[in-house]
Amino acid sequence: MNGLYTVNELSDKLKYSRSTIYRWISEGCIPFHRLGREIRFTENDIINIIKMKTAYGQKEINNGYW
């Protein structure tokens, strides 16, 4: 991993749909950065998302509890 990643790239890496990623963003469940109108994720953001996914499990992630 290197640099900044788009929603599409995050979706591919985590194997979740783009709509799920956007929902998590709107619910404030995952960290992200805005560059103008664009949404980007750093390598650390992705690592933290994976750690939260592992720690809390699928049910809590889908319900926005992390």
Distance bins in CASP14 RR format, pairs under 12 A and 6 or more apart:
PFRMAT RR
TARGET T0000
AUTHOR 0000-0000-0000
RMODE 2
METHOD distances of the structure
MODEL  1
1 9 0 0 0 0 1 0 0 0 0 0 0
1 10 0 0 0 0 0 1 0 0 0 0 0
1 13 0 0 0 0 1 0 0 0 0 0 0
1 41 0 0 0 0 1 0 0 0 0 0 0
1 42 0 0 0 0 1 0 0 0 0 0 0
1 43 1 0 1 0 0 0 0 0 0 0 0
1 44 0 0 0 0 1 0 0 0 0 0 0
1 45 0 0 0 0 0 1 0 0 0 0 0
1 46 1 0 0 1 0 0 0 0 0 0 0
1 47 0 0 0 0 1 0 0 0 0 0 0
1 49 0 0 0 0 0 1 0 0 0 0 0
1 50 0 0 0 0 0 1 0 0 0 0 0
2 9 0 0 0 0 0 1 0 0 0 0 0
2 42 0 0 0 0 0 1 0 0 0 0 0
2 43 1 0 0 1 0 0 0 0 0 0 0
2 46 0 0 0 0 0 1 0 0 0 0 0
3 9 0 0 0 0 0 1 0 0 0 0 0
3 33 0 0 0 0 0 1 0 0 0 0 0
3 35 0 0 0 0 0 1 0 0 0 0 0
3 40 0 0 0 0 1 0 0 0 0 0 0
3 41 0 0 0 0 1 0 0 0 0 0 0
3 42 1 0 0 1 0 0 0 0 0 0 0
3 43 1 0 0 1 0 0 0 0 0 0 0
3 44 0 0 0 0 0 1 0 0 0 0 0
3 45 0 0 0 0 0 1 0 0 0 0 0
3 46 0 0 0 0 0 1 0 0 0 0 0
4 10 0 0 0 0 0 1 0 0 0 0 0
4 32 0 0 0 0 0 1 0 0 0 0 0
4 33 1 0 0 1 0 0 0 0 0 0 0
4 34 0 0 0 0 0 1 0 0 0 0 0
4 35 1 0 0 1 0 0 0 0 0 0 0
4 38 0 0 0 0 1 0 0 0 0 0 0
4 39 0 0 0 0 1 0 0 0 0 0 0
4 40 1 0 1 0 0 0 0 0 0 0 0
4 41 1 0 0 1 0 0 0 0 0 0 0
4 42 1 0 0 1 0 0 0 0 0 0 0
4 43 0 0 0 0 1 0 0 0 0 0 0
4 44 0 0 0 0 0 1 0 0 0 0 0
4 45 0 0 0 0 1 0 0 0 0 0 0
4 46 0 0 0 0 0 1 0 0 0 0 0
5 11 0 0 0 0 1 0 0 0 0 0 0
5 12 0 0 0 0 1 0 0 0 0 0 0
5 13 1 0 0 1 0 0 0 0 0 0 0
5 14 0 0 0 0 0 1 0 0 0 0 0
5 21 0 0 0 0 0 1 0 0 0 0 0
5 32 0 0 0 0 1 0 0 0 0 0 0
5 33 0 0 0 0 0 1 0 0 0 0 0
5 35 0 0 0 0 0 1 0 0 0 0 0
5 38 0 0 0 0 0 1 0 0 0 0 0
5 39 0 0 0 0 1 0 0 0 0 0 0
5 40 1 0 0 1 0 0 0 0 0 0 0
5 41 1 0 1 0 0 0 0 0 0 0 0
5 42 1 0 0 1 0 0 0 0 0 0 0
5 43 1 0 0 1 0 0 0 0 0 0 0
5 44 0 0 0 0 0 1 0 0 0 0 0
5 45 0 0 0 0 1 0 0 0 0 0 0
5 46 1 0 0 1 0 0 0 0 0 0 0
5 47 0 0 0 0 0 1 0 0 0 0 0
5 49 0 0 0 0 0 1 0 0 0 0 0
6 12 0 0 0 0 1 0 0 0 0 0 0
6 13 0 0 0 0 0 1 0 0 0 0 0
6 18 0 0 0 0 1 0 0 0 0 0 0
6 21 0 0 0 0 1 0 0 0 0 0 0
6 22 0 0 0 0 0 1 0 0 0 0 0
6 32 0 0 0 0 0 1 0 0 0 0 0
6 33 0 0 0 0 0 1 0 0 0 0 0
6 35 0 0 0 0 0 1 0 0 0 0 0
6 38 1 0 0 1 0 0 0 0 0 0 0
6 39 1 0 0 1 0 0 0 0 0 0 0
6 40 1 0 0 1 0 0 0 0 0 0 0
6 41 1 0 0 1 0 0 0 0 0 0 0
6 42 0 0 0 0 0 1 0 0 0 0 0
6 46 0 0 0 0 0 1 0 0 0 0 0
7 13 0 0 0 0 0 1 0 0 0 0 0
7 14 0 0 0 0 0 1 0 0 0 0 0
7 16 0 0 0 0 0 1 0 0 0 0 0
7 17 0 0 0 0 0 1 0 0 0 0 0
7 18 1 0 1 0 0 0 0 0 0 0 0
7 19 0 0 0 0 1 0 0 0 0 0 0
7 20 0 0 0 0 0 1 0 0 0 0 0
7 21 1 0 1 0 0 0 0 0 0 0 0
7 22 1 0 0 1 0 0 0 0 0 0 0
7 23 0 0 0 0 0 1 0 0 0 0 0
7 24 0 0 0 0 0 1 0 0 0 0 0
7 25 0 0 0 0 1 0 0 0 0 0 0
7 26 0 0 0 0 0 1 0 0 0 0 0
7 30 0 0 0 0 0 1 0 0 0 0 0
7 32 0 0 0 0 1 0 0 0 0 0 0
7 33 0 0 0 0 0 1 0 0 0 0 0
7 34 0 0 0 0 0 1 0 0 0 0 0
7 38 0 0 0 0 1 0 0 0 0 0 0
7 39 1 0 1 0 0 0 0 0 0 0 0
7 40 0 0 0 0 1 0 0 0 0 0 0
7 41 1 0 0 1 0 0 0 0 0 0 0
7 45 0 0 0 0 0 1 0 0 0 0 0
7 46 0 0 0 0 0 1 0 0 0 0 0
8 14 0 0 0 0 0 1 0 0 0 0 0
8 16 0 0 0 0 0 1 0 0 0 0 0
8 17 0 0 0 0 0 1 0 0 0 0 0
8 18 1 0 0 1 0 0 0 0 0 0 0
8 19 0 0 0 0 0 1 0 0 0 0 0
8 21 0 0 0 0 1 0 0 0 0 0 0
8 22 0 0 0 0 0 1 0 0 0 0 0
8 38 0 0 0 0 0 1 0 0 0 0 0
8 39 0 0 0 0 0 1 0 0 0 0 0
8 40 0 0 0 0 0 1 0 0 0 0 0
8 41 0 0 0 0 0 1 0 0 0 0 0
9 16 0 0 0 0 0 1 0 0 0 0 0
9 18 0 0 0 0 0 1 0 0 0 0 0
9 21 0 0 0 0 0 1 0 0 0 0 0
9 39 0 0 0 0 0 1 0 0 0 0 0
9 40 0 0 0 0 1 0 0 0 0 0 0
9 41 1 0 0 1 0 0 0 0 0 0 0
9 42 0 0 0 0 0 1 0 0 0 0 0
9 43 0 0 0 0 0 1 0 0 0 0 0
9 45 0 0 0 0 0 1 0 0 0 0 0
9 46 0 0 0 0 1 0 0 0 0 0 0
10 16 0 0 0 0 1 0 0 0 0 0 0
10 17 0 0 0 0 0 1 0 0 0 0 0
10 18 0 0 0 0 1 0 0 0 0 0 0
10 20 0 0 0 0 0 1 0 0 0 0 0
10 21 1 0 1 0 0 0 0 0 0 0 0
10 22 0 0 0 0 0 1 0 0 0 0 0
10 24 0 0 0 0 1 0 0 0 0 0 0
10 25 0 0 0 0 1 0 0 0 0 0 0
10 30 0 0 0 0 1 0 0 0 0 0 0
10 31 0 0 0 0 0 1 0 0 0 0 0
10 32 0 0 0 0 1 0 0 0 0 0 0
10 33 0 0 0 0 0 1 0 0 0 0 0
10 39 0 0 0 0 1 0 0 0 0 0 0
10 40 0 0 0 0 1 0 0 0 0 0 0
10 41 1 0 1 0 0 0 0 0 0 0 0
10 42 0 0 0 0 0 1 0 0 0 0 0
10 43 0 0 0 0 0 1 0 0 0 0 0
10 45 0 0 0 0 1 0 0 0 0 0 0
10 46 1 0 0 1 0 0 0 0 0 0 0
10 47 0 0 0 0 0 1 0 0 0 0 0
10 48 0 0 0 0 0 1 0 0 0 0 0
10 49 1 0 0 1 0 0 0 0 0 0 0
10 50 0 0 0 0 0 1 0 0 0 0 0
10 53 0 0 0 0 0 1 0 0 0 0 0
11 17 1 0 0 1 0 0 0 0 0 0 0
11 18 1 0 1 0 0 0 0 0 0 0 0
11 19 0 0 0 0 1 0 0 0 0 0 0
11 20 1 0 0 1 0 0 0 0 0 0 0
11 21 1 0 1 0 0 0 0 0 0 0 0
11 22 0 0 0 0 1 0 0 0 0 0 0
11 23 0 0 0 0 0 1 0 0 0 0 0
11 24 0 0 0 0 0 1 0 0 0 0 0
11 25 0 0 0 0 0 1 0 0 0 0 0
11 30 0 0 0 0 0 1 0 0 0 0 0
11 39 0 0 0 0 0 1 0 0 0 0 0
11 41 0 0 0 0 0 1 0 0 0 0 0
11 46 0 0 0 0 0 1 0 0 0 0 0
11 49 0 0 0 0 0 1 0 0 0 0 0
12 18 0 0 0 0 1 0 0 0 0 0 0
12 21 0 0 0 0 0 1 0 0 0 0 0
12 41 0 0 0 0 0 1 0 0 0 0 0
12 46 0 0 0 0 0 1 0 0 0 0 0
13 21 0 0 0 0 0 1 0 0 0 0 0
13 41 0 0 0 0 1 0 0 0 0 0 0
13 43 0 0 0 0 0 1 0 0 0 0 0
13 45 0 0 0 0 0 1 0 0 0 0 0
13 46 1 0 0 1 0 0 0 0 0 0 0
13 47 0 0 0 0 0 1 0 0 0 0 0
13 49 0 0 0 0 1 0 0 0 0 0 0
13 50 0 0 0 0 1 0 0 0 0 0 0
13 53 0 0 0 0 0 1 0 0 0 0 0
14 20 0 0 0 0 1 0 0 0 0 0 0
14 21 1 0 0 1 0 0 0 0 0 0 0
14 24 0 0 0 0 1 0 0 0 0 0 0
14 30 0 0 0 0 1 0 0 0 0 0 0
14 41 0 0 0 0 1 0 0 0 0 0 0
14 45 0 0 0 0 0 1 0 0 0 0 0
14 46 1 0 0 1 0 0 0 0 0 0 0
14 47 0 0 0 0 0 1 0 0 0 0 0
14 48 0 0 0 0 0 1 0 0 0 0 0
14 49 1 0 0 1 0 0 0 0 0 0 0
14 50 1 0 0 1 0 0 0 0 0 0 0
14 52 0 0 0 0 0 1 0 0 0 0 0
14 53 1 0 0 1 0 0 0 0 0 0 0
14 54 0 0 0 0 0 1 0 0 0 0 0
14 58 0 0 0 0 0 1 0 0 0 0 0
14 61 0 0 0 0 1 0 0 0 0 0 0
15 21 0 0 0 0 0 1 0 0 0 0 0
15 49 0 0 0 0 0 1 0 0 0 0 0
15 50 0 0 0 0 0 1 0 0 0 0 0
15 53 0 0 0 0 0 1 0 0 0 0 0
15 58 0 0 0 0 0 1 0 0 0 0 0
16 22 0 0 0 0 0 1 0 0 0 0 0
16 23 0 0 0 0 1 0 0 0 0 0 0
16 24 0 0 0 0 1 0 0 0 0 0 0
16 25 0 0 0 0 0 1 0 0 0 0 0
16 29 0 0 0 0 0 1 0 0 0 0 0
16 30 0 0 0 0 0 1 0 0 0 0 0
16 49 0 0 0 0 1 0 0 0 0 0 0
16 50 0 0 0 0 0 1 0 0 0 0 0
16 53 0 0 0 0 1 0 0 0 0 0 0
16 58 0 0 0 0 0 1 0 0 0 0 0
16 61 0 0 0 0 1 0 0 0 0 0 0
16 62 0 0 0 0 1 0 0 0 0 0 0
17 23 0 0 0 0 1 0 0 0 0 0 0
17 24 0 0 0 0 0 1 0 0 0 0 0
17 62 0 0 0 0 0 1 0 0 0 0 0
18 24 0 0 0 0 0 1 0 0 0 0 0
18 25 0 0 0 0 0 1 0 0 0 0 0
18 39 0 0 0 0 0 1 0 0 0 0 0
19 25 0 0 0 0 0 1 0 0 0 0 0
19 26 0 0 0 0 0 1 0 0 0 0 0
20 26 0 0 0 0 0 1 0 0 0 0 0
20 27 0 0 0 0 0 1 0 0 0 0 0
20 29 0 0 0 0 0 1 0 0 0 0 0
20 30 0 0 0 0 0 1 0 0 0 0 0
20 49 0 0 0 0 0 1 0 0 0 0 0
20 53 0 0 0 0 0 1 0 0 0 0 0
20 58 0 0 0 0 0 1 0 0 0 0 0
20 61 0 0 0 0 1 0 0 0 0 0 0
20 62 0 0 0 0 1 0 0 0 0 0 0
20 64 0 0 0 0 0 1 0 0 0 0 0
21 27 0 0 0 0 0 1 0 0 0 0 0
21 28 0 0 0 0 0 1 0 0 0 0 0
21 29 0 0 0 0 1 0 0 0 0 0 0
21 30 1 0 0 1 0 0 0 0 0 0 0
21 32 0 0 0 0 1 0 0 0 0 0 0
21 39 0 0 0 0 1 0 0 0 0 0 0
21 40 0 0 0 0 0 1 0 0 0 0 0
21 41 0 0 0 0 1 0 0 0 0 0 0
21 45 0 0 0 0 0 1 0 0 0 0 0
21 46 0 0 0 0 0 1 0 0 0 0 0
21 49 0 0 0 0 1 0 0 0 0 0 0
21 61 0 0 0 0 0 1 0 0 0 0 0
22 28 0 0 0 0 0 1 0 0 0 0 0
22 29 0 0 0 0 0 1 0 0 0 0 0
22 30 0 0 0 0 0 1 0 0 0 0 0
22 32 0 0 0 0 0 1 0 0 0 0 0
22 39 0 0 0 0 1 0 0 0 0 0 0
23 29 0 0 0 0 1 0 0 0 0 0 0
23 30 0 0 0 0 1 0 0 0 0 0 0
23 61 0 0 0 0 0 1 0 0 0 0 0
23 62 0 0 0 0 1 0 0 0 0 0 0
23 63 0 0 0 0 0 1 0 0 0 0 0
23 64 0 0 0 0 1 0 0 0 0 0 0
24 30 1 0 1 0 0 0 0 0 0 0 0
24 31 0 0 0 0 1 0 0 0 0 0 0
24 32 0 0 0 0 1 0 0 0 0 0 0
24 39 0 0 0 0 0 1 0 0 0 0 0
24 41 0 0 0 0 0 1 0 0 0 0 0
24 45 0 0 0 0 0 1 0 0 0 0 0
24 49 0 0 0 0 1 0 0 0 0 0 0
24 52 0 0 0 0 0 1 0 0 0 0 0
24 53 0 0 0 0 0 1 0 0 0 0 0
24 60 0 0 0 0 0 1 0 0 0 0 0
24 61 1 0 0 1 0 0 0 0 0 0 0
24 62 0 0 0 0 1 0 0 0 0 0 0
24 63 0 0 0 0 0 1 0 0 0 0 0
24 64 1 0 0 1 0 0 0 0 0 0 0
24 65 0 0 0 0 0 1 0 0 0 0 0
24 66 0 0 0 0 1 0 0 0 0 0 0
25 31 0 0 0 0 1 0 0 0 0 0 0
25 32 1 0 1 0 0 0 0 0 0 0 0
25 33 0 0 0 0 0 1 0 0 0 0 0
25 34 0 0 0 0 1 0 0 0 0 0 0
25 39 1 0 0 1 0 0 0 0 0 0 0
25 40 0 0 0 0 0 1 0 0 0 0 0
25 41 0 0 0 0 1 0 0 0 0 0 0
25 45 0 0 0 0 0 1 0 0 0 0 0
25 49 0 0 0 0 0 1 0 0 0 0 0
25 64 0 0 0 0 0 1 0 0 0 0 0
26 32 0 0 0 0 0 1 0 0 0 0 0
26 39 0 0 0 0 0 1 0 0 0 0 0
26 64 0 0 0 0 0 1 0 0 0 0 0
27 61 0 0 0 0 0 1 0 0 0 0 0
27 62 0 0 0 0 0 1 0 0 0 0 0
27 63 0 0 0 0 1 0 0 0 0 0 0
27 64 1 0 1 0 0 0 0 0 0 0 0
27 65 0 0 0 0 1 0 0 0 0 0 0
27 66 0 0 0 0 0 1 0 0 0 0 0
28 49 0 0 0 0 0 1 0 0 0 0 0
28 52 0 0 0 0 0 1 0 0 0 0 0
28 64 0 0 0 0 1 0 0 0 0 0 0
28 65 0 0 0 0 0 1 0 0 0 0 0
28 66 0 0 0 0 0 1 0 0 0 0 0
29 45 0 0 0 0 0 1 0 0 0 0 0
29 48 0 0 0 0 0 1 0 0 0 0 0
29 49 0 0 0 0 1 0 0 0 0 0 0
29 52 0 0 0 0 1 0 0 0 0 0 0
29 53 0 0 0 0 0 1 0 0 0 0 0
29 56 0 0 0 0 0 1 0 0 0 0 0
29 60 0 0 0 0 1 0 0 0 0 0 0
29 61 1 0 0 1 0 0 0 0 0 0 0
29 62 0 0 0 0 1 0 0 0 0 0 0
29 63 0 0 0 0 1 0 0 0 0 0 0
29 64 1 0 1 0 0 0 0 0 0 0 0
29 65 0 0 0 0 1 0 0 0 0 0 0
29 66 1 0 0 1 0 0 0 0 0 0 0
30 39 0 0 0 0 0 1 0 0 0 0 0
30 41 1 0 0 1 0 0 0 0 0 0 0
30 42 0 0 0 0 0 1 0 0 0 0 0
30 45 1 0 0 1 0 0 0 0 0 0 0
30 46 0 0 0 0 1 0 0 0 0 0 0
30 47 0 0 0 0 0 1 0 0 0 0 0
30 48 0 0 0 0 1 0 0 0 0 0 0
30 49 1 0 1 0 0 0 0 0 0 0 0
30 50 0 0 0 0 0 1 0 0 0 0 0
30 51 0 0 0 0 0 1 0 0 0 0 0
30 52 1 0 0 1 0 0 0 0 0 0 0
30 53 0 0 0 0 1 0 0 0 0 0 0
30 61 0 0 0 0 1 0 0 0 0 0 0
30 64 0 0 0 0 1 0 0 0 0 0 0
30 66 0 0 0 0 1 0 0 0 0 0 0
31 39 0 0 0 0 0 1 0 0 0 0 0
31 40 0 0 0 0 0 1 0 0 0 0 0
31 41 1 0 0 1 0 0 0 0 0 0 0
31 42 0 0 0 0 1 0 0 0 0 0 0
31 43 0 0 0 0 0 1 0 0 0 0 0
31 44 0 0 0 0 1 0 0 0 0 0 0
31 45 1 0 1 0 0 0 0 0 0 0 0
31 46 0 0 0 0 1 0 0 0 0 0 0
31 47 0 0 0 0 0 1 0 0 0 0 0
31 48 1 0 0 1 0 0 0 0 0 0 0
31 49 1 0 0 1 0 0 0 0 0 0 0
31 51 0 0 0 0 0 1 0 0 0 0 0
31 52 0 0 0 0 1 0 0 0 0 0 0
31 66 0 0 0 0 0 1 0 0 0 0 0
32 38 0 0 0 0 0 1 0 0 0 0 0
32 39 1 0 1 0 0 0 0 0 0 0 0
32 40 1 0 0 1 0 0 0 0 0 0 0
32 41 1 0 1 0 0 0 0 0 0 0 0
32 42 0 0 0 0 1 0 0 0 0 0 0
32 44 0 0 0 0 0 1 0 0 0 0 0
32 45 1 0 0 1 0 0 0 0 0 0 0
32 46 0 0 0 0 0 1 0 0 0 0 0
32 48 0 0 0 0 0 1 0 0 0 0 0
32 49 0 0 0 0 1 0 0 0 0 0 0
33 39 1 0 0 1 0 0 0 0 0 0 0
33 40 1 0 1 0 0 0 0 0 0 0 0
33 41 1 0 0 1 0 0 0 0 0 0 0
33 42 1 0 0 1 0 0 0 0 0 0 0
33 43 0 0 0 0 0 1 0 0 0 0 0
33 44 0 0 0 0 0 1 0 0 0 0 0
33 45 1 0 0 1 0 0 0 0 0 0 0
33 46 0 0 0 0 0 1 0 0 0 0 0
34 40 1 0 0 1 0 0 0 0 0 0 0
34 41 0 0 0 0 0 1 0 0 0 0 0
35 41 0 0 0 0 0 1 0 0 0 0 0
35 42 0 0 0 0 0 1 0 0 0 0 0
39 45 0 0 0 0 0 1 0 0 0 0 0
40 46 0 0 0 0 0 1 0 0 0 0 0
41 47 0 0 0 0 0 1 0 0 0 0 0
41 48 0 0 0 0 1 0 0 0 0 0 0
41 49 1 0 0 1 0 0 0 0 0 0 0
41 50 0 0 0 0 0 1 0 0 0 0 0
42 48 0 0 0 0 1 0 0 0 0 0 0
42 49 0 0 0 0 0 1 0 0 0 0 0
43 49 0 0 0 0 0 1 0 0 0 0 0
43 50 0 0 0 0 0 1 0 0 0 0 0
44 50 0 0 0 0 0 1 0 0 0 0 0
44 51 0 0 0 0 0 1 0 0 0 0 0
45 51 0 0 0 0 0 1 0 0 0 0 0
45 52 0 0 0 0 0 1 0 0 0 0 0
46 52 0 0 0 0 0 1 0 0 0 0 0
46 53 0 0 0 0 0 1 0 0 0 0 0
47 53 0 0 0 0 0 1 0 0 0 0 0
47 54 0 0 0 0 0 1 0 0 0 0 0
48 54 0 0 0 0 0 1 0 0 0 0 0
48 55 0 0 0 0 0 1 0 0 0 0 0
48 56 0 0 0 0 0 1 0 0 0 0 0
48 66 0 0 0 0 0 1 0 0 0 0 0
49 55 0 0 0 0 0 1 0 0 0 0 0
49 56 0 0 0 0 0 1 0 0 0 0 0
49 61 0 0 0 0 1 0 0 0 0 0 0
49 66 0 0 0 0 1 0 0 0 0 0 0
50 56 0 0 0 0 0 1 0 0 0 0 0
50 57 0 0 0 0 0 1 0 0 0 0 0
50 61 0 0 0 0 0 1 0 0 0 0 0
50 66 0 0 0 0 0 1 0 0 0 0 0
51 57 0 0 0 0 0 1 0 0 0 0 0
51 61 0 0 0 0 0 1 0 0 0 0 0
51 66 0 0 0 0 1 0 0 0 0 0 0
52 58 0 0 0 0 0 1 0 0 0 0 0
52 60 0 0 0 0 1 0 0 0 0 0 0
52 61 1 0 0 1 0 0 0 0 0 0 0
52 64 0 0 0 0 0 1 0 0 0 0 0
52 65 0 0 0 0 1 0 0 0 0 0 0
52 66 1 0 1 0 0 0 0 0 0 0 0
53 59 0 0 0 0 0 1 0 0 0 0 0
53 60 0 0 0 0 1 0 0 0 0 0 0
53 61 1 0 1 0 0 0 0 0 0 0 0
53 62 0 0 0 0 0 1 0 0 0 0 0
53 64 0 0 0 0 0 1 0 0 0 0 0
53 65 0 0 0 0 0 1 0 0 0 0 0
53 66 1 0 0 1 0 0 0 0 0 0 0
54 60 0 0 0 0 0 1 0 0 0 0 0
54 61 0 0 0 0 1 0 0 0 0 0 0
54 66 0 0 0 0 0 1 0 0 0 0 0
55 61 0 0 0 0 1 0 0 0 0 0 0
55 65 0 0 0 0 0 1 0 0 0 0 0
55 66 1 0 0 1 0 0 0 0 0 0 0
56 62 0 0 0 0 0 1 0 0 0 0 0
56 63 0 0 0 0 1 0 0 0 0 0 0
56 64 0 0 0 0 1 0 0 0 0 0 0
56 65 1 0 0 1 0 0 0 0 0 0 0
56 66 1 0 1 0 0 0 0 0 0 0 0
57 63 0 0 0 0 0 1 0 0 0 0 0
57 64 0 0 0 0 0 1 0 0 0 0 0
57 65 0 0 0 0 1 0 0 0 0 0 0
57 66 0 0 0 0 1 0 0 0 0 0 0
58 64 0 0 0 0 0 1 0 0 0 0 0
58 65 0 0 0 0 0 1 0 0 0 0 0
58 66 0 0 0 0 0 1 0 0 0 0 0
59 65 0 0 0 0 1 0 0 0 0 0 0
59 66 0 0 0 0 0 1 0 0 0 0 0
60 66 1 0 1 0 0 0 0 0 0 0 0
END
